[in-house]
Amino acid sequence: MRKRLKRGGSASLAAVEVATLVWVDWFDNRRLLGPIGDIPPAEFEAQDSARTLTQVTQAGTEWRFQMRAQSKT
């Protein structure tokens, strides 16, 4: 679906908007980015969000246990 737009103003505004959206979709969701493990940026963000949520949940659980232990003493 890669079409090159002709230079010289022959492309309509709608065609430019569609071409831009197609490129942004590829850039965000399909290109493979080497520094993050040859995966798309969107996939990396999803993995990072899941990792962060797990860390926050674990930290919250540890904090609750510490608070319970302190209140029993």
Backbone torsions as a table, in degrees:
resi	resn	phi	psi	omega
1	MET	NA	20.7	179.6
2	ARG	-89.3	113.3	175.1
3	LYS	-118.9	138.5	175.0
4	ARG	-89.4	135.0	175.6
5	LEU	-81.9	138.6	179.3
6	LYS	-73.1	143.1	175.5
7	ARG	-78.8	151.4	175.8
8	GLY	112.4	8.3	173.7
9	GLY	82.4	14.7	-178.5
10	SER	-81.0	-14.6	-179.9
11	ALA	-82.7	138.7	178.1
12	SER	-77.2	164.8	178.1
13	LEU	-60.0	-39.6	179.2
14	ALA	-62.4	-40.4	179.3
15	ALA	-65.4	-39.1	178.1
16	VAL	-66.0	-42.8	179.3
17	GLU	-62.1	-44.2	179.4
18	VAL	-64.1	-44.9	179.8
19	ALA	-61.6	-39.3	178.8
20	THR	-65.6	-45.0	179.5
21	LEU	-63.8	-38.6	177.4
22	VAL	-63.1	-43.7	-179.9
23	TRP	-65.3	-44.0	-179.7
24	VAL	-63.2	-40.6	177.4
25	ASP	-60.6	-46.1	178.1
26	TRP	-61.9	-46.1	-175.9
27	PHE	-61.6	-41.1	-176.9
28	ASP	-84.5	-32.8	-167.7
29	ASN	-116.2	-19.8	-173.9
30	ARG	-123.8	-24.0	-178.1
31	ARG	-68.2	145.9	179.5
32	LEU	-95.6	125.3	-175.4
33	LEU	-107.7	114.6	-175.4
34	GLY	-57.3	-48.5	-175.3
35	PRO	-62.2	-16.6	179.5
36	ILE	-110.1	18.2	173.9
37	GLY	99.4	27.1	179.9
38	ASP	54.8	44.5	174.0
39	ILE	-125.8	158.8	178.5
40	PRO	-66.8	148.4	179.6
41	PRO	-55.8	-38.1	-179.3
42	ALA	-63.5	-38.7	178.0
43	GLU	-66.7	-41.2	177.6
44	PHE	-61.3	-43.6	179.1
45	GLU	-61.1	-41.4	179.2
46	ALA	-64.0	-43.8	178.7
47	GLN	-64.2	-41.7	-179.3
48	ASP	-65.8	-39.9	178.0
49	SER	-63.4	-42.1	178.9
50	ALA	-64.6	-41.5	178.6
51	ARG	-62.5	-44.8	-179.2
52	THR	-64.2	-43.2	178.7
53	LEU	-61.1	-41.5	178.2
54	THR	-62.4	-44.4	-179.6
55	GLN	-64.1	-42.1	-179.8
56	VAL	-66.1	-41.3	179.0
57	THR	-63.0	-44.2	179.2
58	GLN	-64.1	-41.7	179.8
59	ALA	-64.4	-40.2	178.4
60	GLY	-64.9	-39.5	178.7
61	THR	-65.1	-44.6	178.2
62	GLU	-61.4	-41.1	-179.6
63	TRP	-63.2	-43.0	179.1
64	ARG	-62.0	-41.9	178.3
65	PHE	-63.4	-40.8	178.3
66	GLN	-64.7	-40.4	179.7
67	MET	-65.5	-40.7	177.9
68	ARG	-63.5	-43.1	-179.0
69	ALA	-64.5	-38.3	179.6
70	GLN	-69.8	-36.3	-178.3
71	SER	-73.9	-20.9	179.0
72	LYS	-81.9	-17.5	-178.3
73	THR	-94.4	NA	NA
